[in-house]
Amino acid sequence: MSGESKSDYYDKTEKRKWLNTGDQDTFSDKLLGIHLPTVSVNTNNFERKRHEIQVIRDFADDDFGFDNKLIAGFYDKPNLPQDNVYNNNDPENYPIWHPQRYNPMIIDPSAEERLINGLHFGRTNRSGTNDLNPAEINFPFNTMFIKNGFSWDKTFSQKTKIHSAYHNPYLYHWNGSVDEDPENEEESDTVTIKYDLKEKYNTVITGIPEEDLSYIQASEPDDIVTGEGQATSIIWLEKGERITVCWVSESGDKRTSFFRQSLAQGPIAVENMDFELTIEPFRTDVEWITIDNNGEGTAPMDWNAPSNFQREEIDLIKFLPSEQKVDEWLDNFCKAFNLQLTQDDEGNFELNVKQKQVQSHSDSAIDLDKKASITGRSNQPLGLPAVFDLGFKINEEERGFVDSKKQYTEGNNGGGKIETGSIDGSTISQTSSFSYNWFKNIDQEDSNRKQTLKVPLISNHEIWLGDPSDYKEMVSKVYTNYAQRFWYINQEGIYDLGPIWKTETTPLNDDKALNLYIPQLTDTLSEESTLTLNYKNQKNSILHTYFNVLATNDSNYTEIECYLTPDEYERLDGTALVKLNNDLYYIASIEGYDPIGINKTKLKLIRKL
């Protein structure tokens, strides 16, 4: 399929030297290295035991399969429909396939469907097991990739179709049977075995940079205790999946002193395993993978194809709950901030503020005293309720609401009320479909830092009352079904929570010591104009910023008719008051404006308190 597809194997011995874990602190990009304990060299080396580094997934069910973790790189069943019994008298045993040294071994889902890729070192000497590669018995090194599609074993209950792409232009060892007398129609009990190199699971990804090509090898020629490698592949993951790296090996043996007897001691301890896991978003379409359901390539794939993932921006629609309709979410958002969604002539949508802040100074008011007489005015009932009550959707089982009762008797729901002065006693309530966002202060103190973290709290209060010994179970609970809420990123900085990946001997300034950083969040925006994300009857709240609060002691509209100039009409956009009989009025509505000035315009006004 390409110029390199016929090569025997890909050997990087001359291009890369293993970085000895005793002499170096880091590995190059995506490098995976192992070093077996020197106390077990005689019994647990690559000639006697199998050792694997596996990158695995959990299919979003929080289970990596560690309760029954096994070697994945079997050279026969379950990876291939073949037994490790080579009998020239039974044609059903053939053909038999084995990968070449240092080359990819494609893993069937029935062997380990959680596998993404990995490295396989060594062969086994365990009694009753003959899992080895007879064509490469002295070179038990293979990269591993999960096969695209489905398992060959129809009895295996596979979770889902696997979409996996890997570069495997190399040939497999093939042993096939040939009838001695092909013209004889009768079945023959005798076969002739023929050997060749043939395509198996042959796939090509063009344009892979040299540093990203997969490889595996011993650290030095004839070394049977140390090795290195790199596995690069493309995998389709579903929402909510997690990935981890694990070490899997056979039960180790410890040889007793002065005797050649081996005693089973359980899994061996790894002296040092250094790795770097790199994950990059690539494609959102599985059609890029041109491998059939049996793991065979149908066309070359392009490593340098442009990524169609969104970068540096978020498609919020994809983060909505599955049952949430987009148009309903937009309506609810507009309702929460008193906005209106409009579409221009070019088809673009805009979110605009419905009401603008009124200039309350009398100097900016439009004087209508000379244009309208109070004797010709009429009054209509205003119909205001006594109270407007605005608030969020509140789950009283949330920890944030429960904690807020320590300061507020009825709890802090982020809502606010406006008293209109009307004496009718009624209340109009408007509840947002979004939740109020509570913050919690968490103190962090250790030998290197002391700080208070202000973080959003989206949690049921019950898990905070449990036994601390159930911490793992507590943190495993998520509440993505709770109502959405808003916050800002505090541009002033981030929280450094310190190293989360280090050993006792790793210095803090070592690049193996990875620190965890989380953004500082807040409910108040103060860059250009201050806005606090609540409906409280306070300055800079959503209520005062996006809603016009009319304070009036009048229970009626005042209706007048007058002639308006085009300039006056333009100013009556809700941002200016009207002066009439030395009183100031808000504009409620304008009807029948005549730009020619032949007909009068009807104004409906509300007197300002």
C-alpha positions in Angstrom: 0.0 0.0 0.0 3.0 2.2 0.3 6.8 2.1 -0.2 7.4 1.0 3.3 4.7 -1.7 3.5 7.0 -4.4 2.4 9.8 -3.8 4.9 10.5 -6.6 7.4 10.1 -4.4 10.5 10.6 -0.9 11.8 13.8 -0.8 13.9 14.6 2.4 15.7 17.6 1.1 17.6 20.0 3.3 15.7 17.7 6.3 15.8 16.8 6.2 19.5 18.7 5.1 22.6 16.8 4.1 25.7 17.0 6.6 28.5 18.2 4.6 31.4 16.0 5.3 34.4 19.0 5.6 36.7 20.7 8.2 34.6 17.9 10.3 33.2 14.8 12.0 34.6 12.6 12.4 31.6 11.7 10.6 28.4 11.1 12.2 25.0 7.6 12.7 23.6 5.2 9.8 24.1 8.0 7.5 25.3 7.1 4.5 27.4 10.0 2.7 29.2 10.2 -0.2 31.7 12.9 -1.6 34.0 12.5 -4.9 35.8 13.8 -5.3 39.3 17.4 -6.5 39.4 16.6 -9.0 42.2 14.3 -10.8 39.8 16.5 -10.6 36.6 17.1 -14.4 36.5 13.5 -15.4 36.7 11.3 -12.5 35.5 13.1 -11.2 32.4 11.7 -11.0 28.9 12.6 -14.6 28.1 10.4 -15.9 31.0 7.6 -13.5 31.7 5.2 -11.2 29.8 5.0 -7.6 30.8 2.7 -5.0 29.2 2.1 -1.3 29.5 -1.5 -0.7 28.5 -3.4 2.5 27.8 -7.0 1.7 28.6 -10.5 3.3 28.6 -13.5 2.7 30.8 -16.4 3.2 28.3 -17.8 5.8 30.8 -18.9 3.1 33.3 -16.2 3.8 35.8 -14.7 0.4 35.4 -11.2 -0.2 34.0 -11.4 -3.9 34.6 -8.7 -4.0 37.3 -10.5 -6.7 39.2 -9.6 -9.3 36.5 -6.8 -7.6 34.5 -4.9 -9.9 32.1 -2.3 -9.8 29.5 -3.8 -8.6 26.2 -1.0 -9.6 23.8 -1.8 -13.2 23.2 -0.2 -14.6 20.0 -3.1 -17.0 19.4 -6.6 -17.2 20.9 -8.3 -15.0 21.9 -6.6 -12.5 19.5 -6.8 -14.8 16.5 -9.0 -17.8 15.7 -6.1 -20.2 16.0 -4.7 -22.6 18.6 -1.1 -22.8 19.7 -1.0 -26.5 18.4 0.9 -26.8 15.2 -0.1 -30.2 13.7 0.8 -30.9 10.0 -1.9 -33.6 10.0 -4.8 -31.3 10.6 -5.6 -28.7 7.9 -8.1 -27.0 10.2 -5.2 -25.6 12.3 -4.1 -23.4 9.4 -3.5 -20.7 8.4 -1.6 -19.4 11.4 -0.6 -15.7 11.6 2.0 -14.1 13.8 3.3 -10.5 13.8 7.0 -9.8 13.1 9.4 -8.6 15.8 8.9 -5.0 16.9 5.8 -4.6 14.8 2.2 -4.1 15.7 0.1 -6.9 17.2 -3.6 -6.1 16.6 -5.6 -7.0 19.7 -9.1 -8.5 19.4 -11.8 -6.9 21.6 -12.4 -10.3 23.1 -8.9 -10.2 24.6 -9.2 -6.7 26.1 -11.8 -4.4 24.6 -10.8 -1.6 27.0 -7.3 -1.4 25.4 -6.5 1.6 23.2 -2.8 0.8 22.6 0.3 -0.4 24.5 3.6 -2.2 24.5 4.1 -6.0 24.9 7.5 -7.2 26.2 8.5 -10.8 26.8 7.2 -14.4 26.5 6.0 -16.9 29.1 7.6 -20.0 30.5 4.6 -20.9 32.6 3.8 -24.6 32.7 0.9 -25.5 30.4 1.1 -22.3 28.4 2.6 -22.1 25.0 1.7 -18.5 24.2 4.7 -17.3 22.2 5.6 -16.2 18.7 7.4 -19.1 17.2 8.7 -17.1 14.3 10.3 -14.5 16.6 11.0 -16.5 19.7 14.1 -14.5 20.5 12.5 -11.1 19.9 9.3 -11.0 22.1 8.5 -7.3 21.5 5.4 -5.9 19.9 3.4 -2.7 20.0 -0.3 -3.3 20.5 -3.4 -1.7 19.1 -7.1 -2.5 19.6 -8.6 -3.8 16.4 -11.1 -1.6 14.6 -14.6 -3.0 14.3 -15.8 -6.2 16.0 -14.3 -9.4 17.5 -13.9 -12.4 15.3 -15.4 -14.4 18.2 -19.2 -14.2 17.7 -19.8 -15.6 21.2 -18.1 -12.5 22.8 -20.5 -9.9 24.0 -18.8 -6.7 22.8 -19.9 -3.4 24.4 -19.9 -1.4 21.2 -18.2 -1.1 17.8 -14.7 0.1 18.3 -13.3 2.8 16.0 -9.6 2.6 16.1 -6.9 3.6 13.5 -3.3 2.5 13.5 -0.3 2.4 11.1 0.5 -1.2 10.2 2.0 -1.4 6.7 4.1 -4.4 7.8 3.6 -8.0 6.9 2.7 -10.9 9.2 4.3 -14.3 9.3 1.9 -16.7 7.5 1.9 -20.5 7.7 -0.7 -22.1 5.5 -1.6 -25.6 4.4 -1.5 -26.8 0.8 -3.0 -30.1 -0.4 -0.4 -32.4 -1.9 -2.9 -33.4 -4.7 -5.1 -30.4 -5.4 -7.0 -32.4 -8.2 -8.1 -35.0 -5.7 -11.6 -34.2 -4.7 -11.4 -36.4 -1.7 -10.4 -34.7 1.6 -6.8 -35.3 2.5 -5.6 -36.0 6.0 -2.1 -34.9 4.9 -1.1 -31.3 4.3 2.0 -29.5 3.2 2.9 -26.4 5.2 4.0 -23.3 3.3 5.6 -20.2 4.9 5.4 -16.6 3.6 5.1 -13.0 4.6 1.6 -11.7 3.9 -0.6 -8.7 4.6 -2.7 -9.1 7.8 -4.6 -6.2 9.4 -2.7 -4.1 6.8 -3.4 -0.3 7.3 -1.6 2.8 6.3 -1.6 6.3 7.8 0.4 8.6 5.6 2.4 11.6 6.7 3.2 10.5 10.3 6.2 12.4 11.5 9.3 10.4 12.4 8.9 11.2 16.1 5.3 9.9 16.2 5.9 6.5 14.6 5.2 3.6 16.9 8.1 1.4 17.9 9.3 -1.0 20.6 12.7 -2.5 21.5 15.0 -3.6 24.2 17.2 -0.9 25.7 20.3 -2.4 24.2 21.0 -5.5 22.0 20.5 -8.7 24.0 19.1 -6.8 27.0 16.4 -8.9 28.6 15.4 -6.6 31.5 14.9 -3.1 30.2 13.1 -1.7 27.2 11.4 1.3 25.6 8.7 2.0 23.1 6.0 4.3 21.8 2.5 3.5 20.6 0.6 6.1 18.6 -3.0 5.6 17.4 -6.3 7.3 16.8 -9.3 6.2 18.9 -13.0 7.3 19.0 -14.1 8.0 22.5 -17.6 8.6 23.8 -18.8 11.3 26.2 -17.8 10.8 29.8 -15.0 8.3 29.1 -11.8 8.2 31.2 -8.3 7.0 30.2 -5.5 5.6 32.3 -2.2 3.9 31.9 -1.5 0.6 33.7 1.2 -2.0 34.1 0.3 -5.7 33.7 2.6 -8.6 34.2 2.5 -12.3 34.9 3.0 -13.6 38.4 6.6 -13.2 39.2 9.0 -15.8 40.6 11.7 -15.3 43.2 14.5 -17.8 43.1 15.7 -19.1 46.5 19.4 -18.8 47.4 21.8 -21.6 46.2 18.9 -23.5 44.5 17.4 -23.3 41.0 14.0 -23.8 42.4 11.5 -21.0 41.7 8.7 -20.0 44.1 5.6 -18.1 42.9 5.5 -14.7 44.7 2.6 -13.0 43.0 2.9 -9.9 40.7 6.4 -8.5 40.5 7.1 -4.9 41.7 8.2 -2.6 38.9 11.4 -0.7 39.9 10.6 2.2 37.5 8.1 2.9 34.8 8.3 6.3 33.1 5.7 7.3 30.7 4.2 10.3 29.0 0.6 10.2 27.7 -0.4 12.7 25.1 -4.0 13.1 24.0 -5.0 15.5 21.2 -8.5 16.1 19.7 -8.4 15.2 16.0 -11.7 14.4 14.2 -15.4 14.4 15.0 -16.3 12.0 12.1 -15.6 8.3 12.3 -15.6 8.2 8.5 -12.0 9.3 8.5 -11.1 5.8 9.6 -10.9 3.6 6.5 -10.6 0.2 8.2 -13.3 -2.4 7.9 -15.0 -4.3 10.7 -12.4 -7.1 10.5 -9.5 -4.7 11.0 -8.4 -4.6 7.4 -7.5 -1.3 5.8 -9.6 -0.2 2.8 -7.7 3.0 1.9 -4.8 5.1 3.3 -5.6 7.6 6.0 -3.9 11.0 6.3 -2.2 11.9 9.6 -2.1 15.6 8.4 -5.8 15.9 7.6 -7.2 19.1 9.2 -8.7 18.7 12.6 -12.4 19.5 12.6 -12.6 19.9 16.4 -13.6 23.3 17.7 -10.6 25.0 19.3 -10.5 28.0 21.7 -14.3 28.1 21.8 -17.1 26.0 23.1 -20.2 24.9 21.4 -22.6 25.4 24.3 -25.4 23.5 22.5 -23.5 20.3 22.9 -23.3 20.8 26.6 -27.1 21.0 27.1 -28.9 18.1 28.8 -30.1 15.6 26.2 -33.8 16.4 27.0 -33.3 20.2 26.6 -34.5 21.7 23.4 -32.3 24.5 22.0 -35.2 27.0 21.3 -36.5 26.5 24.9 -33.0 27.1 26.3 -32.6 30.3 24.3 -36.1 31.5 25.5 -35.2 30.7 29.1 -31.8 32.6 28.8 -33.5 35.6 27.3 -36.1 35.5 30.1 -33.4 35.3 32.7 -31.7 38.5 31.5 -34.6 40.3 30.0 -33.2 40.1 26.5 -34.7 39.7 23.0 -33.4 37.5 20.2 -33.6 39.2 16.8 -32.5 38.3 13.3 -31.1 40.8 10.8 -31.6 40.8 7.0 -28.5 38.7 6.5 -29.8 35.9 8.8 -27.5 36.6 11.7 -29.0 36.4 15.2 -28.4 39.1 17.9 -29.2 39.3 21.6 -30.3 42.8 22.6 -31.3 44.4 25.8 -35.0 45.0 25.8 -34.9 48.1 28.0 -32.3 50.7 28.4 -31.4 52.6 31.5 -33.4 55.8 31.9 -31.6 59.1 32.2 -33.4 60.4 35.3 -31.9 63.9 35.4 -34.5 66.6 34.5 -32.1 68.4 32.2 -32.2 65.4 29.8 -36.1 65.2 29.8 -38.2 66.1 26.8 -40.3 69.1 27.6 -43.9 68.6 26.4 -45.5 71.4 28.4 -45.8 73.6 25.3 -47.1 70.8 23.1 -49.7 69.1 25.3 -52.3 70.5 27.8 -53.0 68.7 31.1 -56.6 69.6 30.6 -56.8 67.2 27.6 -55.2 64.3 29.3 -56.9 61.1 30.4 -56.1 58.5 33.0 -56.2 54.7 32.7 -55.7 52.1 35.5 -52.0 51.1 35.7 -52.8 47.6 37.1 -49.5 47.2 38.9 -49.2 44.4 41.4 -48.0 45.2 44.9 -44.8 43.1 44.4 -42.7 41.8 41.5 -40.8 38.7 42.7 -37.8 37.5 40.5 -35.7 34.5 41.4 -33.9 31.3 40.3 -34.8 27.7 40.2 -33.8 26.4 43.7 -33.1 22.9 44.8 -33.4 23.0 48.5 -31.4 19.7 48.8 -28.3 21.4 47.4 -25.4 21.9 49.9 -25.1 25.6 48.9 -28.7 26.4 49.8 -28.5 24.4 53.1 -25.3 26.3 54.1 -26.8 29.6 53.2 -29.4 29.1 56.0 -26.6 29.9 58.5 -26.7 33.5 57.3 -30.3 33.7 55.9 -33.2 32.3 57.8 -35.0 31.1 54.7 -31.8 30.4 52.7 -30.2 32.5 50.0 -32.0 31.9 46.7 -30.4 34.8 44.9 -33.8 36.4 44.3 -35.2 39.9 44.8 -38.5 41.7 45.2 -39.7 45.1 44.0 -42.5 46.8 45.8 -44.4 49.0 43.4 -46.4 51.0 45.9 -49.7 49.5 44.6 -52.2 48.7 47.3 -53.9 45.8 45.5 -51.8 43.3 47.5 -51.0 40.9 44.6 -47.6 39.5 43.6 -46.3 38.6 40.2 -43.5 36.0 40.3 -40.9 35.2 37.6 -38.6 32.2 38.2 -35.6 31.5 36.0 -35.0 28.0 34.7 -31.4 28.4 35.8 -30.2 27.9 39.3 -28.6 30.3 41.7 -24.8 29.6 42.0 -23.5 29.2 45.5 -19.8 29.3 46.4 -18.0 27.5 49.2 -14.7 28.5 50.8 -12.3 25.5 51.2 -9.1 25.9 53.1 -6.0 24.3 51.8 -2.9 24.1 54.0 0.3 22.0 53.6 4.0 22.5 54.0 4.2 24.5 50.7 1.0 26.6 50.6 -1.8 28.0 52.6 -4.8 29.4 50.7 -8.6 29.6 50.7 -10.3 28.3 47.6 -13.6 29.9 46.6 -15.3 27.3 44.3 -18.8 26.8 43.0 -20.7 24.1 44.9 -22.9 21.8 42.9 -23.7 19.0 45.2 -26.4 17.4 47.4 -26.0 18.2 51.0 -26.2 14.5 52.1 -22.8 13.4 50.9 -21.2 16.0 53.1 -22.8 14.2 56.1 -21.3 10.8 55.3 -18.4 8.9 56.9 -15.1 10.3 55.7 -14.0 6.7 55.0 -16.5 6.8 52.1 -14.6 9.6 50.4 -14.0 7.6 47.2 -17.7 6.9 46.9 -18.6 10.5 47.7 -16.4 12.1 45.1 -17.6 9.6 42.5 -21.1 11.2 42.6 -21.8 13.8 40.0 -24.8 16.1 39.7 -24.9 16.9 36.0 -28.7 16.7 36.2 -28.9 19.7 38.4 -30.0 23.0 36.9 -27.4 25.0 35.0 -26.0 28.2 36.6 -23.7 31.1 35.7 -20.3 32.3 36.9 -17.4 34.4 35.6 -13.7 33.5 35.3 -11.7 35.8 37.6 -9.0 37.2 35.3 -6.7 37.9 38.2 -5.3 34.4 38.5 -5.7 30.7 39.0 -5.4 28.4 42.0 -2.2 26.3 42.2 -3.2 23.2 44.2 0.3 21.7 44.1 1.7 18.5 42.8 -0.7 15.6 42.2 1.7 13.3 40.4 5.0 12.7 42.2 6.9 10.1 44.2 8.6 10.6 47.5 12.0 11.1 45.7 10.7 13.5 43.0 11.8 17.1 43.7 9.0 19.6 43.3 10.8 21.4 40.5 11.1 18.2 38.5 9.0 18.0 35.3 7.6 14.7 36.5 5.9 16.5 39.4 2.7 17.7 37.7 0.8 20.4 39.5 -3.0 20.8 39.4 -4.4 24.2 38.5 -8.0 25.3 38.6 -9.5 28.7 37.6 -10.6 31.2 40.1 -14.3 31.8 39.6 -16.6 34.6 40.8 -20.2 35.8 40.6 -19.2 39.4 39.9 -17.9 40.9 36.6 -16.0 44.1 37.1 -13.9 44.6 33.9 -16.0 47.2 32.0 -19.1 47.4 34.0 -19.9 45.6 37.2 -22.6 42.9 37.2 -23.5 40.6 40.0 -25.3 37.4 39.1 -28.3 37.6 41.3 -31.8 39.3 41.3 -31.4 41.1 44.6 -32.8 44.6 44.8 -29.2 46.0 44.8 -27.0 48.1 42.6 -25.4 46.1 39.7 -27.6 43.1 40.1 -29.3 41.4 37.1 -32.5 43.1 38.3 -31.1 46.6 38.2 -29.0 46.1 35.1 -31.4 44.4 32.7 -34.8 45.3 34.1 -36.3 48.8 34.4 -37.5 49.3 38.0 -40.3 51.9 38.0 -40.9 53.4 41.4 -44.2 55.2 41.3 -47.0 56.2 43.7 -49.4 56.7 40.9 -52.0 54.0 40.1 -52.9 55.2 36.6 -51.4 55.7 33.2 -51.5 59.3 31.9 -52.5 59.5 28.2 -51.8 62.7 26.1 -51.8 63.6 22.4 -49.3 66.0 20.8 -47.2 66.7 17.7 -43.7 65.3 17.8 -40.7 66.2 15.7 -38.5 63.4 14.3 -35.7 64.4 16.7 -38.1 64.1 19.7 -39.4 60.8 18.5 -35.9 59.4 18.2 -35.2 60.4 21.8 -38.3 58.6 23.1 -36.6 55.2 23.0 -37.0 54.6 26.7 -33.7 56.3 27.8 -35.2 59.8 28.4 -38.0 61.0 30.6 -40.9 63.3 29.6 -41.6 66.6 31.4 -45.3 67.5 31.7 -46.8 70.1 34.0 -43.5 70.2 35.9 -43.7 66.4 36.6 -41.4 63.7 35.1 -42.9 60.7 33.4 -41.7 57.4 31.9 -42.7 56.5 28.4 -44.9 53.4 28.4 -46.0 53.4 24.8 -46.2 55.5 21.6 -49.0 55.1 19.1 -49.7 56.7 15.7 -46.5 58.7 15.2 -46.8 60.8 12.0 -43.3 61.9 10.7 -45.0 64.5 8.5 -46.6 66.2 11.5 -50.2 66.1 10.2 -51.6 63.9 12.9 -51.0 63.9 16.6 -49.1 61.1 18.4 -50.7 59.3 21.4 -48.3 58.9 24.4 -49.0 56.7 27.4 -47.0 57.9 30.4 -46.2 56.7 34.0 -45.4 59.3 36.5 -42.0 59.0 38.2 -42.0 59.0 42.0 
